[in-house]
């Protein structure tokens, strides 16, 4: 029988050894976007979840801050922000009482031109001299408290002193936080570097910190705690497809709307499995560029047994962004040793320019190398670069399967044709 994975704009077909038992081969096909994005935004703002409308939350004289995510995400802030501003205007808050902050966490700083692209010409012209980029290293970030587990909450001054904060982001499966969206726009979005480091490095390897888990996920619960200390009282979260189209919108109380958005996303991306796989074959598609290509590998780790094999297929034709990660993987440190380094604040010099979420990938990739036999099928990296990561290199899926079959003539196999946008869940 023939199976396939998606690769760039084509399929790679292959067969499996006769004694291999396929426990999942389900492909989650493309999801269509809405026909009228603005109408979808208006719909969710007119009927918010667990919250009054924006027009009922705001009062004349208030200073309102709008948060939006950066260009690494496809959220159409250019459509959403003007609609929110129009509603604020009608409720008695003029543009001069509205600020906007790009909540990029510890990612590289966006330029003014990039922010203009993100928010669009209309919002940019209305926010002249009131459009800001969060600085996680700023000396004027404000400590507003601690979570009930003790995580420092130190945030952007504009957000700390606002009367009302409204966020605009997206809700998609997240390998550590369960799902994006909700209060994630506060922690890490507008939090200080030391605050994000305290939270992320402490909880990143907790057993509950994984995809498709909210309640009981301490990484997520700490973000909720931090967000509820802040003034963000309303959030718009969008589910976006690979074509950067809005699939569906959600709005209202940041906690309540995220729960509803996450459950909807689950219906789009969940792939159930009856057991852990001995071998997982996963494609990075449709997230094949740069660090995004690593998502499929991390997801496969959730459903492969310890000591099993993951065949990770990704073009890596724009591999520049992951080269510092590859370099660090070549060190002799274990995942736990490197994690302890991060807790102590001893970050390697060549990684200092990168965001904390990027630096965390070193720990996760070392974990994967220690727990599984990872085979990387790729065109863009050399065999030497793949081996530096402590992974095995093969130029084709066929050759990788043949090699694994030599040591595993019988195996339970999971195939993820579009591994970049799935939620694998083992249901015993």
PEQUIRA-V473839 format. One record per backbone hydrogen bond with DSSP energy under -0.5 kcal/mol. NH is the residue of the N-H (numbers start at 1). CO is the residue of the C=O. E is the energy in kcal/mol with one decimal. If there is no record, write none. Layout:
# PEQUIRA-V473839
nh=(NH/NH)
co=(CO/CO)
e=(E/E)
This chain:
# PEQUIRA-V473839
nh=(3/5/6/7/10/12/13/14/16/20/21/22/23/23/24/29/34/40/41/42/43/44/45/46/47/49/50/56/57/57/58/61/62/64/64/65/66/67/68/69/73/77/78/79/80/81/83/84/85/86/87/88/89/90/91/92/93/94/97/98/99/100/101/102/103/103/104/105/107/115/116/117/118/119/120/123/124/125/126/127/128/130/132/132/134/134/136/138/141/142/144/144/145/147/150/153/154/155/156/160/161/162/163/164/165/166/167/168/169/171/172/174/178/179/180/184/185/186/187/188/189/190/191/192/193/196/197/198/199/200/201/202/203/204/206/209/210/211/212/213/217/218/221/222/223/224/225/226/227/228/229/230/230/232/233/233/234/235/236/237/237/238/239/240/241/244/247/247/248/250/252/253/257/258/259/260/261/262/263/264/265/266/267/268/268/269/270/271/273/277/278/279/280/281/282/282/283/284/285/287/288/292/293/294/295/298/299/300/301/302/302/303/304/305/307/308/309/310/311/312/312/313/313/314/314/316/319/321/322/323/323/326/327/328/329/330/330/331/338/339/340/341/342/343/344/345/346/347/351/352/352/354/359/360/361/361/362/362/363/363/364/365/366/367/368/369/370/371/372/373/374/375/375/376/376/377/377/378/378/379/380/386/387/388/389/389/390/391/392/394/400/401/402/403/404/405/406/406/407/407/408/411/413/413/414/415/416/417/419/419/420/421/422/423/424/425/427/427/428)
co=(14/12/417/10/7/5/11/3/1/17/411/20/21/413/413/27/246/36/37/38/39/40/41/42/43/251/48/53/53/54/54/92/59/62/97/164/99/166/101/168/70/75/118/76/76/77/79/80/81/82/83/84/85/86/87/89/88/92/94/95/64/130/66/132/68/101/102/189/104/111/112/113/114/115/116/119/120/121/122/123/125/127/100/130/102/132/134/135/138/155/142/153/153/151/147/145/152/142/190/156/157/159/63/63/231/65/234/67/236/238/170/178/174/177/172/181/182/183/183/186/184/186/188/154/136/192/193/194/195/196/197/198/199/200/203/206/208/175/178/210/214/216/217/218/219/220/221/222/223/224/225/226/227/227/165/231/165/252/167/235/250/169/248/238/245/241/239/245/239/237/235/49/253/254/255/256/257/258/259/260/261/262/263/264/265/265/266/423/425/303/412/412/309/414/280/311/416/313/6/284/286/289/290/291/292/294/295/296/297/298/299/300/301/277/371/305/278/373/280/310/375/282/311/312/377/288/316/318/319/319/320/322/323/324/325/326/327/328/334/335/336/337/338/339/340/342/341/345/348/348/349/351/355/356/357/358/358/359/359/360/360/361/362/363/364/365/366/367/368/308/372/310/373/374/392/312/375/376/394/315/315/382/383/384/385/386/387/386/374/376/396/397/398/399/400/401/402/403/403/404/404/19/21/411/279/24/281/415/283/416/285/418/419/269/422/271/273/425/426)
e=(-3.3/-1.8/-2.3/-3.2/-2.1/-2.9/-0.6/-2.5/-0.6/-1.9/-3.3/-0.6/-0.6/-2.8/-1.1/-1.0/-3.4/-1.8/-2.1/-2.5/-2.2/-2.0/-1.9/-1.8/-0.9/-3.2/-0.6/-1.1/-1.4/-0.5/-1.8/-0.5/-2.0/-0.6/-2.4/-2.5/-2.7/-2.9/-1.8/-1.0/-1.7/-2.1/-0.7/-1.7/-1.8/-2.4/-0.8/-2.1/-2.8/-2.4/-1.6/-2.3/-2.6/-2.1/-1.2/-1.7/-2.7/-0.6/-2.0/-2.3/-2.6/-2.4/-2.9/-2.7/-3.0/-0.7/-1.4/-2.6/-2.3/-2.2/-2.3/-2.2/-2.1/-2.8/-1.9/-0.6/-2.4/-2.3/-1.4/-1.3/-0.7/-2.8/-3.0/-0.6/-1.8/-0.5/-0.5/-1.6/-1.1/-3.4/-0.6/-2.7/-0.9/-2.1/-1.8/-2.8/-0.6/-2.7/-2.1/-2.6/-2.0/-0.7/-2.4/-1.4/-1.9/-2.4/-2.5/-1.7/-2.8/-2.0/-0.6/-1.6/-1.1/-1.7/-3.0/-1.8/-1.0/-2.1/-2.1/-0.5/-1.9/-1.6/-1.6/-2.8/-2.8/-2.6/-2.7/-2.1/-2.1/-3.3/-1.9/-0.8/-2.0/-1.5/-1.3/-2.1/-1.7/-0.6/-1.8/-1.0/-2.7/-0.9/-2.9/-2.4/-1.2/-2.3/-2.4/-2.4/-2.7/-2.5/-1.2/-0.9/-0.5/-0.5/-1.8/-1.0/-1.2/-2.4/-2.5/-0.5/-2.7/-1.6/-2.7/-0.6/-2.3/-2.1/-3.6/-0.5/-1.1/-2.1/-1.6/-2.3/-3.0/-0.9/-1.7/-1.7/-2.6/-2.9/-1.9/-1.8/-2.6/-2.2/-1.2/-0.9/-0.7/-1.9/-2.3/-2.9/-2.6/-2.8/-2.3/-2.1/-2.5/-2.9/-0.6/-2.8/-2.0/-2.4/-0.6/-1.8/-1.0/-1.2/-1.6/-1.8/-1.5/-2.1/-2.6/-2.0/-1.4/-0.5/-1.3/-1.3/-0.5/-2.8/-2.9/-2.4/-2.6/-2.1/-3.4/-0.8/-3.1/-2.9/-0.6/-0.6/-2.1/-0.6/-0.7/-0.5/-1.7/-0.6/-1.5/-2.2/-2.5/-2.0/-1.9/-1.0/-0.7/-1.6/-2.5/-2.4/-2.4/-1.8/-1.8/-2.2/-1.9/-1.5/-2.7/-1.3/-2.0/-0.6/-1.3/-1.9/-1.9/-2.2/-0.7/-1.0/-0.5/-1.2/-0.6/-0.6/-1.9/-3.0/-2.2/-2.5/-2.3/-2.1/-1.8/-1.9/-2.6/-2.8/-0.8/-3.1/-0.5/-0.5/-3.5/-2.6/-0.6/-0.7/-0.8/-0.8/-2.6/-2.2/-2.3/-1.6/-0.9/-0.8/-1.7/-1.7/-2.8/-1.6/-1.8/-2.6/-2.3/-1.9/-2.2/-2.5/-0.8/-0.7/-0.6/-1.2/-1.9/-0.8/-3.3/-0.5/-2.5/-3.5/-3.0/-0.6/-0.8/-0.9/-2.5/-1.5/-0.7/-2.7/-0.5/-2.2/-3.5/-0.5/-0.6)
